[in-house]
Each structure stands twice: as structure tokens, then as C-alpha cells.
Amino acid sequence: MTFKYRFAYYLVGFTIGIFFVALVFSGKDTRCNYFPNARVLNDMRNKPFQYSDKAKVILAEGWIDPTDIKTTLTYGDVDFDKSNKKFGNGKLYIIEGKTVRNQPILLEVVNYADKAILKDIIKQETN
């Protein structure tokens, strides 16, 4: 069998394989969260999210809004050295992020089995 026939068989098989892979994954909400940071943030985003009284007071100050919190829960970095500590029935996570005005913030989020609660919002000083 010559090279062009082998290559044609390869392309036909590859095309059929791509079709089946696309068919299997097209209807599913699949995510590839392989790293711990992505898994923790995805877990918090998929649960009911609540604000503590202290966080509500800070949100009322106006320098931060819920959009900044959602952005931080999507693109933030979990500080595992300070996080993953027991807090009642949940775990406390410290998440570093930024507001839309590029102000660095820290979010303290308690992650329970059925919900996530924003405990505190800390404004960091810019250097």
C-alpha cells in the first residue's frame, strides 16, 4: 500500500474519530479543572453564594461591588498557605484578586458542603 492510500485511510479515521468525540462532548457541561486552584474556585462558583453581615457592610461602602467578587472567584488565586483551614463545618479559603479599578483585594470565603459564604473582604495597599 502506498503512502497516499495510508494517509487517506488515516484522514478518514481521524475525521470519524473527531466527529464522535465532538458528539460525545457537545451536550455536556464538561470542564477540565485539573489544578487545585481551578477546582476550588469552580466548586465555590457552583454552590449557592451568600454574604456575611460584615461583607454586606463592606459592599455598601461602594469601593467594591458583586461583579468584582464574581471576577475574583473566576480568575483569582487561592493562597493555599493561609487557606484550607477548618472553620466550623467548612473550610476557610483566602482568595487574592483585583477589582475593576485594579485595587488588590483578599476574599475570605468559607466553603461548606452545600454553600459558600463570603466572610470578609480586605482591601490591600498598592505598593
Summary of the structure (lengths in Angstrom):
residues: 127
radius of gyration: 21.9
end to end distance: 67.9
largest distance: 75.1
contacts: 312
relative contact order: 0.15
helix: 41%
strand: 26%
